[in-house]
Amino acid sequence: MKIKYIIPSLLLMFSTSAFFSCNDDFMEKNPLDKVVDENFWRSESDMKLYLNVLYPKYIIGHQSGWANSRSYPSNLTGSPLMYGDVYSDNAVKSGSEDVRMSGKLVVPTSGGSTGWSWGDLRNVNYFLARYNRAEISQDLKNKWAAEAYFFKACDYFNKVVNFGDVPWLVRDLNVDSPELYASTTPRHEVMDSILWCINQAVQYLPEKGKEEVGRLNKDQANFLKSRICLFEGTFRKYHTELGLQSSANKFLAESLAASNALISGKKYSLFKINNKNIAGNDSSYWSMFASEDASKNPEGVLVRLYKSAEVGHAAQRYYNANTVQPTQGATRGLVDEYLCIDGNPIYTGGYEGNYVANPLFLGYGKWTELENRDPRLTQTICRPGEYQTIYVGAFMDKEKNGIRYPTITYNGGGSTVTGYRIIKHWMGSMVEQDRVTNGIQSAIEFRYAETLLNYAEAKYELEGTLTQEDIDMTINALRERVGFDFVKYPQAKLSLGKEPADPRLDKIYQDKLDYAVSPMLREIRRERRVELAIENRRYQDLMRWKAGNLFTVPLRGIKFTAELQKLYDGTNTTIPEIAPKTTLGINVYADSEGFLMAYPRSANVTNGILPWENYRYYWPIPKEEFIMNTNLKQREGWENK
């Protein structure tokens, strides 16, 4: 590791204000200009001042200011929640694919852009080495240390996701510290240490409602524990090359216990309001992500709130608007995974090349594939004319403004790229957009729905323990929330042993994965994909399931039919239908069936198919680290990249 990342300074410079919610309210964390080490670490106020600066490091939300910082190692710009799924099979961006997606990444020289960065962790360890000096009770010391352990668990979890084995550091280091020249710590030891850290946070953080406004609580620690342990348990189960399968259940059980702590506490519920979109359909699911103040959202376990006078962001102003933040579109692969309203997939029988379509599935036409589907589909990917139309006169007035169809081009700001316009996180508020960098749209970091999904998956993976009651409490509750009609369509309610047939998805799993996926596991994974779509969860799921080969499923967009070519021929420029000109073979490229291809002009992507090699389950360690520490070893497969 590089010395400059881990040697603490005796003079700490704090310069960040942040606002967060423990699902109650927000709090300004005032910056401290200078802290001199020997005069610090006395009072409870000192503890808070130091920890305040760590909050925005680990609870990013929609970022702040211009909201255009990069997230590493994915190298994506902007809100990770809004754009993180571009680094998955859920969405694609305009222009060329990132080299990280094409398999053409060259191992970087320095560490900042890879995630091999230790500055924030140094600050956490610096606190943990000194907090016991405070002249306060041990109970108070434990409470403040619990915040630091939460951040340490979060930091190291991200490092394990990215690199596998990493050095475990328990203290801040000096120039002669032997840890500077140590090899990586084995994964199983690092994960045991992460589990210990998050358990400290669970034990000593205050209960929800008893914490100081705007600070971490026990429920948030249990949520993070649930996420970490589900990742590790399933990673060990499916990545058999690690030889850690025998300990997978330990982590799955820990995940289940943490999820159950949130569920049994009965402090959270699924967000549901009587809020209609312009088509007259309930839009509670969409509304949850389009809120200026989600502090009272019963589904928000951890919400980052913003107050424009102190801390705001421009995420909404530039959401899918230009090339500073990614211009993105959803994939047909994501669209196809949504069930029809009867609880069955789009294809219910047959075989590849001759599938039997669900009668409710209207095929690929003028966005007809969005009809009669899981209500979450059109609250994630909008029908033209819903949620967004032209900014003329009354905002969102389709009668006055007509329908503006999405811009479709493989390379351009404001394009949907695939023709599937992502509407999740879109507020439809000119007031919010005009706030520019003072936007106050809330960011839901931890959501109760994920807790339910974690619970169901952990129960299934702990073989033989999943019950119908578990399914009803989790997956069926999520379906009921969004409006599935279990009376009219009984099979929309998932039943153990009566899972629907899905020959299309089963064929993909059979071809791409090196293990069998049962019908129930397929439905659990489907529910997770659609419920958490465009929330930056998909990449980690593919990694832990050893499903990186799903990247090689062709990335497609809408079917550019003759009807759509006519719509986009440049003649539709007035109300009621307005569509920017797009020309097949120039602005967009289609496959032999007429579906738009992602990254059509890329030298590294053939026919919209991303390559995959298993060494990419991990990211490379920067080259200069091996010069400074000869005991480090590069991740297998990256040695000559």
Secondary structure, 3 states (H helix, E strand, C coil): CCHHHHCCCCEECCCCCCCCECCCCCCCCCCCCCEEHHHCCCCHHHHHHHHHCCHHHHCCCCCCECCCCEECCCCEECCHHHHHHHHCCCEEECCCCCHHHHCCCCCCCCCHHHCCCCHHHHHHHHHHCCHHHCCCCHHHHHHHHHHHHHHHHHHHHHHHHHHCCECCCCCCCCCCCHHHHCCCECHHHHHHHHHHHHHHHHHHCCCCCCCCCCCCCHHHHHHHHHHHHHHHHHHHHHCHHHCCHHHHHHHHHHHHHHHHHHHHHCCCCCCCCCCECCCCCECHHHHHCCCCCCCCCCCEEEEECCECCCECECCCCCCCCCCCCCCEEECHHHHHHCCECCCCCCEEEEECCEEEECCCCCCCCCCHHHCCECCCHHHCECCCCCCCCCCCCCCCCHHHHCEECCCCCCCCCCCCCCCCCECCCCCCCHHHHHCHHHECCCEEEEEHHHHHHHHHHHHHHCCCCCCHHHHHHCHHHHHHHHCCCCCCCHHHCCCCCCCCCCHHHHHHHHHHCCCCCCHHHHHHHHHHHHHCCCCCCHHHHHHHCCCHHHHHCCCEEEECCHHHHHHCCCCCEECCEECCCCCECCCECECCCCEEECCCCCCCCECCECCCCHHHHCCCCCCHHHHHCCCCCCCCCCCCC
